[in-house]
Amino acid sequence: MPNSTPPPLRDRASEPGEKIVFSPHDLEFELNVTKAILRSLDVDQILYVVLSGITAGDGLGFNRGLFLLADEGQRLLRVSMGIGPTDEQDAHRIWEDMKAKDLTLSALLADYDSEKSDPNAHHLTRRLADLSVPLDRLDDLAASHVPVDMKGEAPLEPMLAHCLLERSPLSSRTLELTWRKPGAQDEAFRLRNWWMVPLLTPDRVVGMLVADDAFIDREVSAADRHLLFALANLAAIAVEKGHLFSQMRRFAEVDGLTGLANRRVYDQELSRALQAANRTGRPVSLVVIDVDHFKQYNDRYGHLAGDDILKAVGAALRRNARSSDLIARYGGEEFAVVLPDTTLEQAQSVAEKLIMAVRTACPGTPGPAVTASAGVACSLPGLHDPTALFEAADRAVYEAKRKGRNRVEINRP
């Protein structure tokens, strides 16, 4: 990521010559949220800090806040975290809970560790987990956007695409945006009195920040508008730095023999992926791969020949996995591949490809062809414990061995 900051967002909603007056409370709010963001390199915590500041009563006071982030391959914009109610009943429950706990912004920021593991805190994220914007189709999508001063309702996705292409915030108090999960018959999700702000760096789309007042009708002040845009700019930089730090940690903590991620990185990344799955409801799959007859190979041809096999297998896995997947040497001749946002059936296809790559990875080695067995397990439904997920995939490996090796077995929940 370049060191330069993203270009400042153009506020087309500002009145010409409009004077912005900040109160001491505004300045203290901006300082506290900025300090909280800069203290963390964890992307999820950064998102939580910003959304807490946007929705807290002693913050900007929006009813809801939502982050959509671009995936690693810049293919899709997808919901990563949301804070706020899904409907009026949920709004009343959250409001009563906050009053009972006297949750100020400072208390919310300090409550991140317990909040991330609370399933009741993720209703909004789960409700919108299937909302996505394909980044290679922005022009097509944006072609059907409507003017923000129009009255009535319009689909959400074209407005998100238009906002990204314009590289400028959009807002409306008259146009209601709607989204419904494809094929679902339930009531559409609605954004009212909304603001959307693109998160950008000079080189790429980071994501989108969306806030709305679905359950109150109020005028957003010029100062609050400025603070919203400032937080969006800061979030874009902080999220990119968080991703960069995560990548650097992966590169720094590698297995010395294969060059893959080591066991420590695997443990950290799988836990992080499962926390995200718990929040969004999207699946995480795990593929465990074990080289067949490796002990006999080592005993017969020596440990140096065995090391060459492991290096070749590691290189084959790295070449054939997806850029979003984490490949790690779990231990000995066992490898693990963490696949975020991947169903059991999709993971099975990835595993089949990886097993085929292993079969062709070691030409010219002594003895019979090198093969491997793989087991696949998925975090859904309800399997969010790293140890339990590994054990489920490992049981499938043993089943593959029992059925003759050189194959993939899946462990269905």
N, C-alpha and C positions, 0 to 999 in steps of 0.2 A: 504494500500500500504506500503511495507517495506520501511524503511529509506535508505536502501542501494541504490546506484546508479546503473543504468544498466551497463552491461559490455561494454567497449569501442568497437566501431564498427571497424572491420578489413577492411582496405582499400586495397583490392586486386589489385586496379588499380595503386597503387604507384609503382614507380620504386625502386629497391633495392638501399638503400643508398641515395635516393633522398632527397635533402636539401630543406626545406621550408623556404622561406624568407617572412616575413610579413612587409608591409609598415606601416607607421603611420596611413594612411587611413584605412587599414585593421583592425588595432587594435582599432581605434576609432569606426569603423562600428560594430565590435563584442561587444564592450562595450555598445554602444547605444542600440543595439537590445536586448542584455542580460538584461539591466536595464528595458527596456520596457516590456519584458516578465515577469520579477520578480515583476513588479508593479501590475500585474493583476492576479486574480484568475478566470476570466471569460474565459472559453475554447475557445469560438469564437474569442475573442480579441487576445488570445495567437496565434491562427492560423493565424489571420490577420497580426499580427506583424511579424511572421516568413516569411510568404509568401511575405509581402511587402519588407522585407530585401532581399529576394532571387531574386525578380524581379525588384527592383528599379535600375535605371541606375547608381546611386552612391552607390548601394549595390553590390550584386553578379551579377546582370545584366542578369539573365536568362529571356528568353521570357515568360515562364509560370512556375507557381508553383502550386502544387496540394497536398492536404492532404486527405488521406483515413483513417478513424478511425474505430476501432472495436466497435460494439454495446455493450450494457451493459451486454448482456448474452454471449459474446464471440462467437457469431454465424457467423456474417458476417463482412467483411471489406467493408465499403461503403464510397463514396465520401462525405466529409463534407464541404470542401471549396476549391475553385480554384481561382487563380488570373492570368489574362492574356487573350490573344485573342483566339478565336476558329478557325479563319482562317485568311488569309492575309488581307482581307478587314477589318476585326475586328482589326487586328494588326495596320493597318494604322490609323484607327479611334482613338484607344487608344493612339498611339504615338503622334498624332496631339493634342489630348486633354491634354496630359501630358506636351507637349511643351507650349501650350497656358496658362496652369495654373502654369507652372514652379514647378511641383510637385517633390520636392526632397524627400528623404527618411524621413526626419524629418517631412515634411508636410504631407506625407502619414500616418505616425504613428499618427499624431494629428487629422487626418481626419476620424477616425474609425466610430464615431457616425453617420456622414452623409453618409459614404460609405455603412454601413450595411443596410440602408433603401433605397438605390438607386438600382432599378431593373436593370439598365444598367450595374451595377458592377458585376452581377452574371451570365453572359452568359455562362462562362466556367463551373461553378458549375452545372447549369441546363442542359448543354449539356451532362454531364457525370453522372447525378443523378442516372441512372439505372445501372451503373457499380458497380459490387459487387464481392467479393471473399469469398466463404463459408469457414470458418476457420476449419471446420471438414473434408474438402476434399482437404487439401493442398497437400498431397502426390499424389493423383490422378491427380490434376491439374498440379502440377510441373513436372509430368512424361512426359508431352509433350512440355516442354520448349526447347529452342534451344540455342546453344552457342552464346555469345554476340558478338563474332568477325565475325559471319556469315553476309553475305550481303543479302539484300532483306528485306522481311517483315515477321512478326510473330504475333500471337495473344497476346494481352496484359496480360490477366489474368494468363496464365501459368508462365509468367516471374515474376509477382507479387508474386505468390505462391512460386516460387523457391527462390526468394529473402528473403521471410520470413523464409523459412526452413533453408537457409544457414546462416541467421542472419548476413548478410554481404551486403554492397552496391553493386549494379550492375550498369554498364553504357555501352553505345555503341555509336559510331559515324557511324557505318555501318548498324546496324540492326534497321529497322523501325518497331515500335509496333503499332498495329491497334486494334480498338474496334468499334463495331457497336451495337446499341441497338437491342435486339432480335426482329425480325419481321420487323425492319425498313428497308426502301429502300434507305435512304439517304446515302451520302458519308461517308465512315468510318472515324472516328477520328484517327489522326495519331500523334505519338510521334517520334520526330527526335532529334538526338544528346542528348540523354536523360540520366538522372541519377535517380536511385531510392534507397532510404535509409530506412531500417526498423526502426520503433520506438518501442523500447523494454524496459521492465523492467525485473528483474530476474524472475518474476512470470507469466508474460502475454504479449501478443501482444497488444500494444497500437494502432499501425497503420502503415502508410507508408507515406513518403514524396517523391514526384516525381517532378522533374524539367526537363525542356528541352529547347532547342534552335531550335524551329521549323522553324524559319524564317531567321536565320543567321547561318553561319558556323564558329565556333570559337573553339579554344583550351581552355579548362578550366584549369586554372593554379593550381599548387599544393596548393597554399595558399587558393584559392577559394574553392578547394575541401575540404581542412581541415575545413574551416569555414562552409561549407554545412553540414559536418558530425557533427561538434560541435553544430550547431543549431538543428539538428535532435535529438541529445542526450538530449539537454536542453529542447526541445519541448516535448519529451517523459515524462520527469519528471514533467514539468509544466502542461501538459494536465492531467496526473494522479492526481496531487495535486488539479487541478481545479475540476475534477470529485469528489474527496474525499471531498472537501469543500462543493460542492453542496449537497452531501449526508448528511454531518453533519448538514447542515442548515435545510434540510428536517426533520432530527431527532430532532433537537432542537426546531423547530417551529411547534409543533403539537397541535391539538385540545385536550383540557384536558379531554374531556369525552370519545371520541372514539379512541384516539391515532393515528388518521389519520392526514395528512397534514392539516394545517389550511388555512384560506382564503388568508392570505398574501403569503404563499408559492404557493398556486394555482395560484394567479395572476402573480407571478414572473415566474413560470415554464411555464404557458400557453403562456405568452409573449415571452419567450425564444424559445419555440417550434415553435411558429408562425414566428419568425424571421428566424429560420432555414428553415422553409417551404418556406418562401419567397425567400431564397437564393437557395435552392436545387430544388424547384418545387415538392418535395414529400409532401404528404398530412399529415395533423394533424386532428384527429377526436376528438370530445368531446361527452361524455355520461353524461347526467344529470339524476339523479335518485331521485325520491321523494317518501317517504313512504306513502302508501295509508291510508286515514282516520286517520291520526296521531292525529289531534286536538281532534277528538271525543274520541280516545283511552286515551289521556291525561286527558280529562275532566271526563271520566268515571272511570279510574283506578288510576289516580294520576300521578304526574310528576316523581316520583321515578320509577314507572313501565315504564313510557315513556323513561326515561333515559336508563333503561335496554334494551329496544327495540333498541335504537340507538346504544348502545355498541355492541349488537349482530349483527346488520346490518353492522356496520363498520368492525367488525371482519370477517364477511362473504365476504364482498367486498375485503378485504385485502387478504384473502386466495385464492380467485378465479380470481383476476386480474393478468395480466402478470407482470414480473419483470420490464419491461421497462415503465410501465404505472404509472402515478401519481394519487393516490386516495386522495381526499380531502373532508372534511366536508365543504360544501359551506355556510351553515347556517341553523339553525333549523333542520328540518327533510330532508333537501336537500343535496345531495352528488354530486360531479363532478369527472369524471375520464378523464384525459388527455391521449390520445393515439397517440404518435408520429409515423410517417411513417405508418399510418393505413388508409385504404380507408373506405368509408362509409359502404360498404357491410361487410368488416372485422369488423368494429366497431359494426355493428348491431349484428353480431355473439357473440362478447364479451358481449354486453349488454344483450342478451338473456341468456347467461350463468350467468351473475351477478343477473338478476332478479330471475332466478331459485334458485340461492344460497340464496337469501333473503327469498324465500318461505319456505325454510327448516332451517332458521337460528334461529328461536325462538320457539322451541317446549316447551310445558308446560306453555306458557303464557296464562293469562286469556283472554277470549273473542275469537273472530274469528281469523283465521290464519293471520299472518302479511304478507302483500304483498307490492310491490312497482311498480311504473310506471317509464318508462325510455324514454328519448328522445335523438336522435342521430343526430349530424350535423358534417359536414366535411369542412375543410378550403378551399378546391378546388371546383370550380375554383374561384380564386380571393378574397376569404373571409379570410383576414389576420388580422382582427380587433378582439381582444379578446372579447369585449362587443357584437359585432355583432354575433360572433360564439356562445357565451353563449345564446343570445336571440333566435337564430335559434334552438338550442337544447331545450331550455325551451319551445318554442312554440310546439315542438313535444311532450314534456311531457304533456302539456295541451290537446293535441289531444289524447294521450293515456288515459288520465283521462276521456275525453269525450266519448271514445269508450268502457268504462267499467272498466278501471284500470287493474293492474296486467298484463301489456303488454308493448311491445316496439314499438315506432313509430319513423320513420326517417324523417328528413327534407331535402328533395332533393333540391339542388341549383336550 
